[in-house]
């Protein structure tokens, strides 16, 4: 009994860290959609904003994957400052690169596209995949969310209510939909 309580005590922080990485992967994916949409629409100011959000979420993901916790803030600028300071302790060369990317101004559509490409390269380092495509970010989020939900269900641990992950009856459906979307998009 004592061993079970001790193991459960260690399980809770582990599940919270995993849940945080799932949320951060979703934030990275959402920011990549924002960047893609801004670039397709030729809105370089919006692309710059999306790049900054993507840098922040990616840095936080890189830290979370390395078990470094940075508290979440409503103001992204505050979250960015804490993330970049923590990243400097873990990977100084990447923190310097991220800071340069964050401060890079873009004044034209061509500059925004080139800058977006450099930011996506940084994202590939952050999530450990080396991949920078939107489909890869979508799959990484879906796979991590699916595995997290399955693990929690197996352990009998309730998960946080999420707009896309409602009820156990929808567990398989949403994941199948995402995979079907990725397959359809790959064929197009």
C-alpha positions as CSV (number, residue, x, y, z in Angstrom):
1,X,0.0,0.0,0.0
2,X,2.7,2.5,0.9
3,X,4.6,1.8,-2.3
4,X,1.4,2.4,-4.3
5,X,0.8,5.7,-2.6
6,X,4.4,6.7,-3.3
7,X,4.2,5.7,-6.9
8,X,0.9,7.6,-7.3
9,X,2.6,10.7,-5.8
10,X,5.2,10.5,-8.5
11,X,2.7,9.8,-11.2
12,X,0.7,13.1,-10.7
13,X,3.6,15.5,-11.6
14,X,4.6,13.3,-14.5
15,X,1.0,13.4,-15.9
16,X,0.9,17.2,-15.4
17,X,4.1,17.6,-17.3
18,X,2.9,15.4,-20.1
19,X,-0.4,17.3,-20.2
20,X,1.6,20.6,-20.4
21,X,3.6,19.2,-23.4
22,X,0.3,18.2,-25.2
23,X,-1.0,21.7,-24.6
24,X,2.2,23.3,-25.9
25,X,2.2,21.1,-29.0
26,X,-1.3,22.3,-29.6
27,X,-0.1,25.9,-29.2
28,X,2.8,25.3,-31.6
29,X,0.4,23.7,-34.2
30,X,-2.0,26.6,-33.8
31,X,0.7,29.2,-34.3
32,X,1.9,27.4,-37.4
33,X,-1.6,27.5,-38.8
34,X,-1.6,31.3,-38.0
35,X,1.8,31.7,-39.8
36,X,0.7,29.7,-42.8
37,X,-2.5,31.7,-43.1
38,X,-0.8,35.1,-42.7
39,X,1.8,34.2,-45.4
40,X,-0.8,32.9,-47.8
41,X,-2.8,36.1,-47.3
42,X,0.3,38.3,-47.8
43,X,-0.1,39.9,-44.3
44,X,3.5,40.2,-43.2
45,X,2.7,42.1,-40.0
46,X,0.4,39.2,-38.9
47,X,3.1,36.8,-40.0
48,X,5.6,38.6,-37.7
49,X,3.1,38.3,-34.8
50,X,2.6,34.6,-35.6
51,X,6.4,34.0,-35.6
52,X,6.7,35.6,-32.2
53,X,3.9,33.4,-30.8
54,X,5.5,30.3,-32.5
55,X,8.9,31.2,-31.0
56,X,7.4,31.5,-27.5
57,X,5.4,28.3,-27.7
58,X,8.3,26.4,-29.2
59,X,10.8,27.6,-26.6
60,X,8.3,26.6,-23.9
61,X,7.9,23.2,-25.5
62,X,11.7,22.7,-25.7
63,X,11.9,23.4,-22.0
64,X,9.0,21.2,-21.1
65,X,10.5,18.3,-23.0
66,X,13.6,18.8,-20.9
67,X,11.6,18.9,-17.7
68,X,12.2,22.7,-17.2
69,X,9.0,24.3,-16.0
70,X,8.1,27.9,-16.9
71,X,4.9,29.3,-15.5
72,X,2.2,30.3,-17.9
73,X,1.3,34.0,-18.1
74,X,-1.6,35.8,-19.8
75,X,0.9,38.3,-21.3
76,X,3.0,36.5,-23.9
77,X,5.8,39.0,-23.6
78,X,6.3,38.0,-19.9
79,X,6.2,34.3,-20.8
80,X,8.7,34.9,-23.6
81,X,11.2,36.6,-21.3
82,X,11.0,33.8,-18.7
83,X,11.3,31.1,-21.4
84,X,14.3,32.7,-23.1
85,X,16.1,33.1,-19.8
86,X,15.4,29.4,-18.9
87,X,16.4,28.3,-22.4
88,X,19.7,30.2,-22.1
89,X,20.5,28.0,-19.1
90,X,19.7,24.8,-21.0
91,X,20.8,25.6,-24.6
92,X,22.5,29.0,-24.8
93,X,23.2,28.9,-28.5
94,X,19.6,28.1,-29.3
95,X,18.4,30.8,-26.9
96,X,20.6,33.3,-28.7
97,X,19.2,32.2,-32.1
98,X,15.6,32.4,-30.8
99,X,16.3,35.9,-29.4
100,X,17.7,37.1,-32.7
101,X,14.6,35.6,-34.5
102,X,12.3,37.3,-32.1
103,X,13.8,40.7,-32.7
104,X,14.1,40.4,-36.5
105,X,11.9,43.0,-38.2
106,X,10.1,42.1,-41.4
107,X,9.0,44.8,-43.7
108,X,8.1,43.0,-46.8
109,X,6.3,39.8,-47.9
110,X,9.6,38.3,-49.0
111,X,11.2,39.1,-45.7
112,X,8.3,37.6,-43.8
113,X,8.5,34.3,-45.8
114,X,12.2,34.0,-45.3
115,X,11.8,34.8,-41.6
116,X,9.0,32.3,-41.2
117,X,11.2,29.6,-42.7
118,X,14.0,30.4,-40.2
119,X,11.5,30.3,-37.3
120,X,10.2,26.9,-38.5
121,X,13.7,25.6,-38.5
122,X,14.0,26.6,-34.8
123,X,10.7,24.8,-34.2
124,X,12.1,21.6,-35.5
125,X,14.9,21.8,-33.0
126,X,12.5,22.6,-30.1
127,X,10.2,19.7,-30.5
128,X,13.1,17.3,-31.2
129,X,11.8,16.1,-34.5
130,X,13.8,18.3,-36.8
131,X,10.5,18.5,-38.9
132,X,9.1,21.9,-39.7
133,X,6.0,21.1,-41.7
134,X,2.5,22.0,-40.5
135,X,1.4,18.4,-41.0
136,X,4.2,17.2,-38.8
137,X,3.1,19.6,-36.0
138,X,-0.5,18.4,-36.4
139,X,0.5,14.8,-36.2
140,X,2.8,15.4,-33.2
141,X,0.0,17.1,-31.3
142,X,-2.6,14.4,-32.2
143,X,-0.2,11.5,-31.3
144,X,0.7,13.1,-28.0
145,X,-2.9,14.0,-27.1
146,X,-4.1,10.5,-28.1
147,X,-1.4,8.7,-26.1
148,X,-2.0,11.0,-23.1
149,X,-5.8,10.3,-23.2
150,X,-5.3,6.6,-23.6
151,X,-2.8,6.5,-20.7
152,X,-5.1,8.5,-18.4
153,X,-8.1,6.3,-19.3
154,X,-6.0,3.1,-18.6
155,X,-5.0,4.5,-15.3
156,X,-8.5,5.7,-14.4
157,X,-7.3,9.3,-14.1
158,X,-9.6,12.0,-15.4
159,X,-8.2,14.3,-18.0
160,X,-8.7,18.0,-18.4
161,X,-11.9,18.8,-20.4
162,X,-10.8,20.0,-23.8
163,X,-12.8,21.4,-26.7
164,X,-11.7,18.5,-29.0
165,X,-11.3,15.7,-26.5
166,X,-14.8,15.3,-25.1
167,X,-16.0,12.2,-23.5
168,X,-14.6,8.7,-23.9
169,X,-17.1,7.9,-26.7
170,X,-15.3,10.5,-28.9
171,X,-11.9,9.2,-28.0
172,X,-11.3,7.3,-31.2
173,X,-13.2,9.5,-33.6
174,X,-11.2,12.7,-33.3
175,X,-7.9,10.9,-33.7
176,X,-9.2,9.1,-36.8
177,X,-10.4,12.4,-38.2
178,X,-7.0,14.0,-37.8
179,X,-5.2,11.1,-39.4
180,X,-7.7,11.0,-42.3
181,X,-7.2,14.8,-42.8
182,X,-3.4,14.3,-42.8
183,X,-3.7,11.5,-45.3
184,X,-6.1,13.5,-47.5
185,X,-3.8,16.5,-47.3
186,X,-0.7,14.4,-48.2
187,X,-2.5,13.0,-51.3
188,X,-3.6,16.5,-52.5
